[in-house]
Amino acid sequence: MRELVLLGDEAVALGALHAGLSAAYGYPGTPSTEIMEYLIAERERRERQGGEKIAAAWCANEKTAYEAALGASFAGRRAIVTMKHVGLNVAADPFVNSALVAIKGGLVLAVADDPGMHSSQDEQDSRFYADFAMVPCLEPRGQQEAYAMTLEAFELSERLGVPVVIRLVTRLAHARAAVSVGTEARAQNPVAKSADKPGWTLLPAYARKRYDMLWAKQKDMLSWSESSSHNVSTPGAKDRVVITAGLGGNYYEENLRDCIAASGGGAAPARLHIGAYPAPEKAIRELCSGAKSVLVIEEGQPFLEKRLRGILPQAIAIEGKLDGKLPLAGELNPDNVRAALGLPARPTAAAASIPLPNRPPQLCQGCPHGDSYQAIKDAIAGLDSVSITADIGCYALGALPPFSVPDALVCMGASLSMAGGAADAGIKYPIGVIGDSTFLHSGITPLIDAVSGRKPITAIILDNSIVAMTGCQETILPSGRLREICVGVGVEPEHVVTIEAARMKAAENVAAIRRELEYRGPSVIIARRECLEAIRIRKKREKAESGQEGGRA
Ligand code: SF4
């Protein structure tokens, strides 16, 4: 063994490599991005220095990433797919259906939730998805567990023949700790010699059998979780018992000494920590037997808490998020867990209050999106019946002052579909604002809808030639292809207009937007200018390649 300091995300990536990973796919999304960054760097290192090859690549979206991983598993290899929680909505179709196929090469989904919405539009909890798909889920509470659970997830996936979910959260994914890791990777699985067609062909006649088999596996999954070393019971006082899960276990332990002191030096509450799902029902019943109440401390939505209501007798009070002992929204922390335990607040040192101006997040000074938003603002001045639906990316910040341009922002790709719906509803000038990467992720299909329905939408693709918001990954296709795609799906070539998103071009850009707004069919404006961060990275790389500077960009 050796010790490395790793992010939670990196611990998952290294665990996958040591488990004999052959293929990794993902779509960037905070806080999951660093898993793939690590694996792509490892793929590049092996290409340069030799070693067993792996595939590791960003994909157009989470659905295609999941399906690529599924294909590698179908071929008998071990594969991981990574995404953030809302990305799993996009990948939900293959994910849920993949629970029915005959997994042979271990398939692991590493999904990172974002309680507190540090960089997301909602707080959804991926444990519900694992439960819905009826597959096991592992929830690490530290970087060491993230590494070990990933190794285990591949074994479990092959043993039970189902995909296995690793659920991370922001504070674990993005924090570093020392991790003891193995020194050697397991050899990769060989490529399967033949296909198990009935096991992989979800035609109704086969799928019905596979669905029965998935139900039959639930008993094995439960018996695995009941005996899992990640579900740990600790004896103690039985009056009010505690169930912790994931990071909730750490916050509880930070308060444990005070809990014992508050009981007059007696025993801490009896406790069950859960890191492996399905929820271990027998262990929960044993813990709660004779208890008057149980406090559930879990990061995310009240997943276990709701589940307990079907497991425990009514006489046992269930406390947690649903009764307000813990906050329903936002993250847990040692202080709100402390309050739920009935402990007095800790003394805090308050800094002298300094009046600070409010500083909302903003586009970088000189960002091309700023010039595009100004042009849109000027183009719609004086027009009635305008809607501006935007999408996910840096340009979402244009919804805030000083631009305040988009009227709505919901999810990846929705800008263009919502513009189409708004057009149908009678809005005269529906504008959809979408980034180049988001367009390739999920903007093409709504553009096809607009073409098919001859909807008078104006799609404005803000093409900054990079996936800026998640750390400047390359877009899946070069910018030059955007026009071909738009024309290829049927937008009239004269209504696919490229402009330069620059202040000095303001007058002609405003005129171009106005012209396309008046066109009564679907039109596209590609507002192109490189992201400032992309320029910095490109210049650094060019310098390194020309030998003026060492290291990688
Ligand atoms: S990182 Fe790039 S795209 Fe994002 S705000 Fe800054 S300049 Fe604009």
Boltz pocket constraint, residues with backbone or C-beta under 6 A from the ligand:
constraints:
  - pocket:
      binder: B
      contacts: [[A, 362], [A, 363], [A, 364], [A, 366], [A, 367], [A, 368], [A, 369], [A, 394], [A, 464], [A, 468], [A, 469], [A, 530], [A, 531], [A, 532], [A, 533], [A, 534]]
      max_distance: 6.0
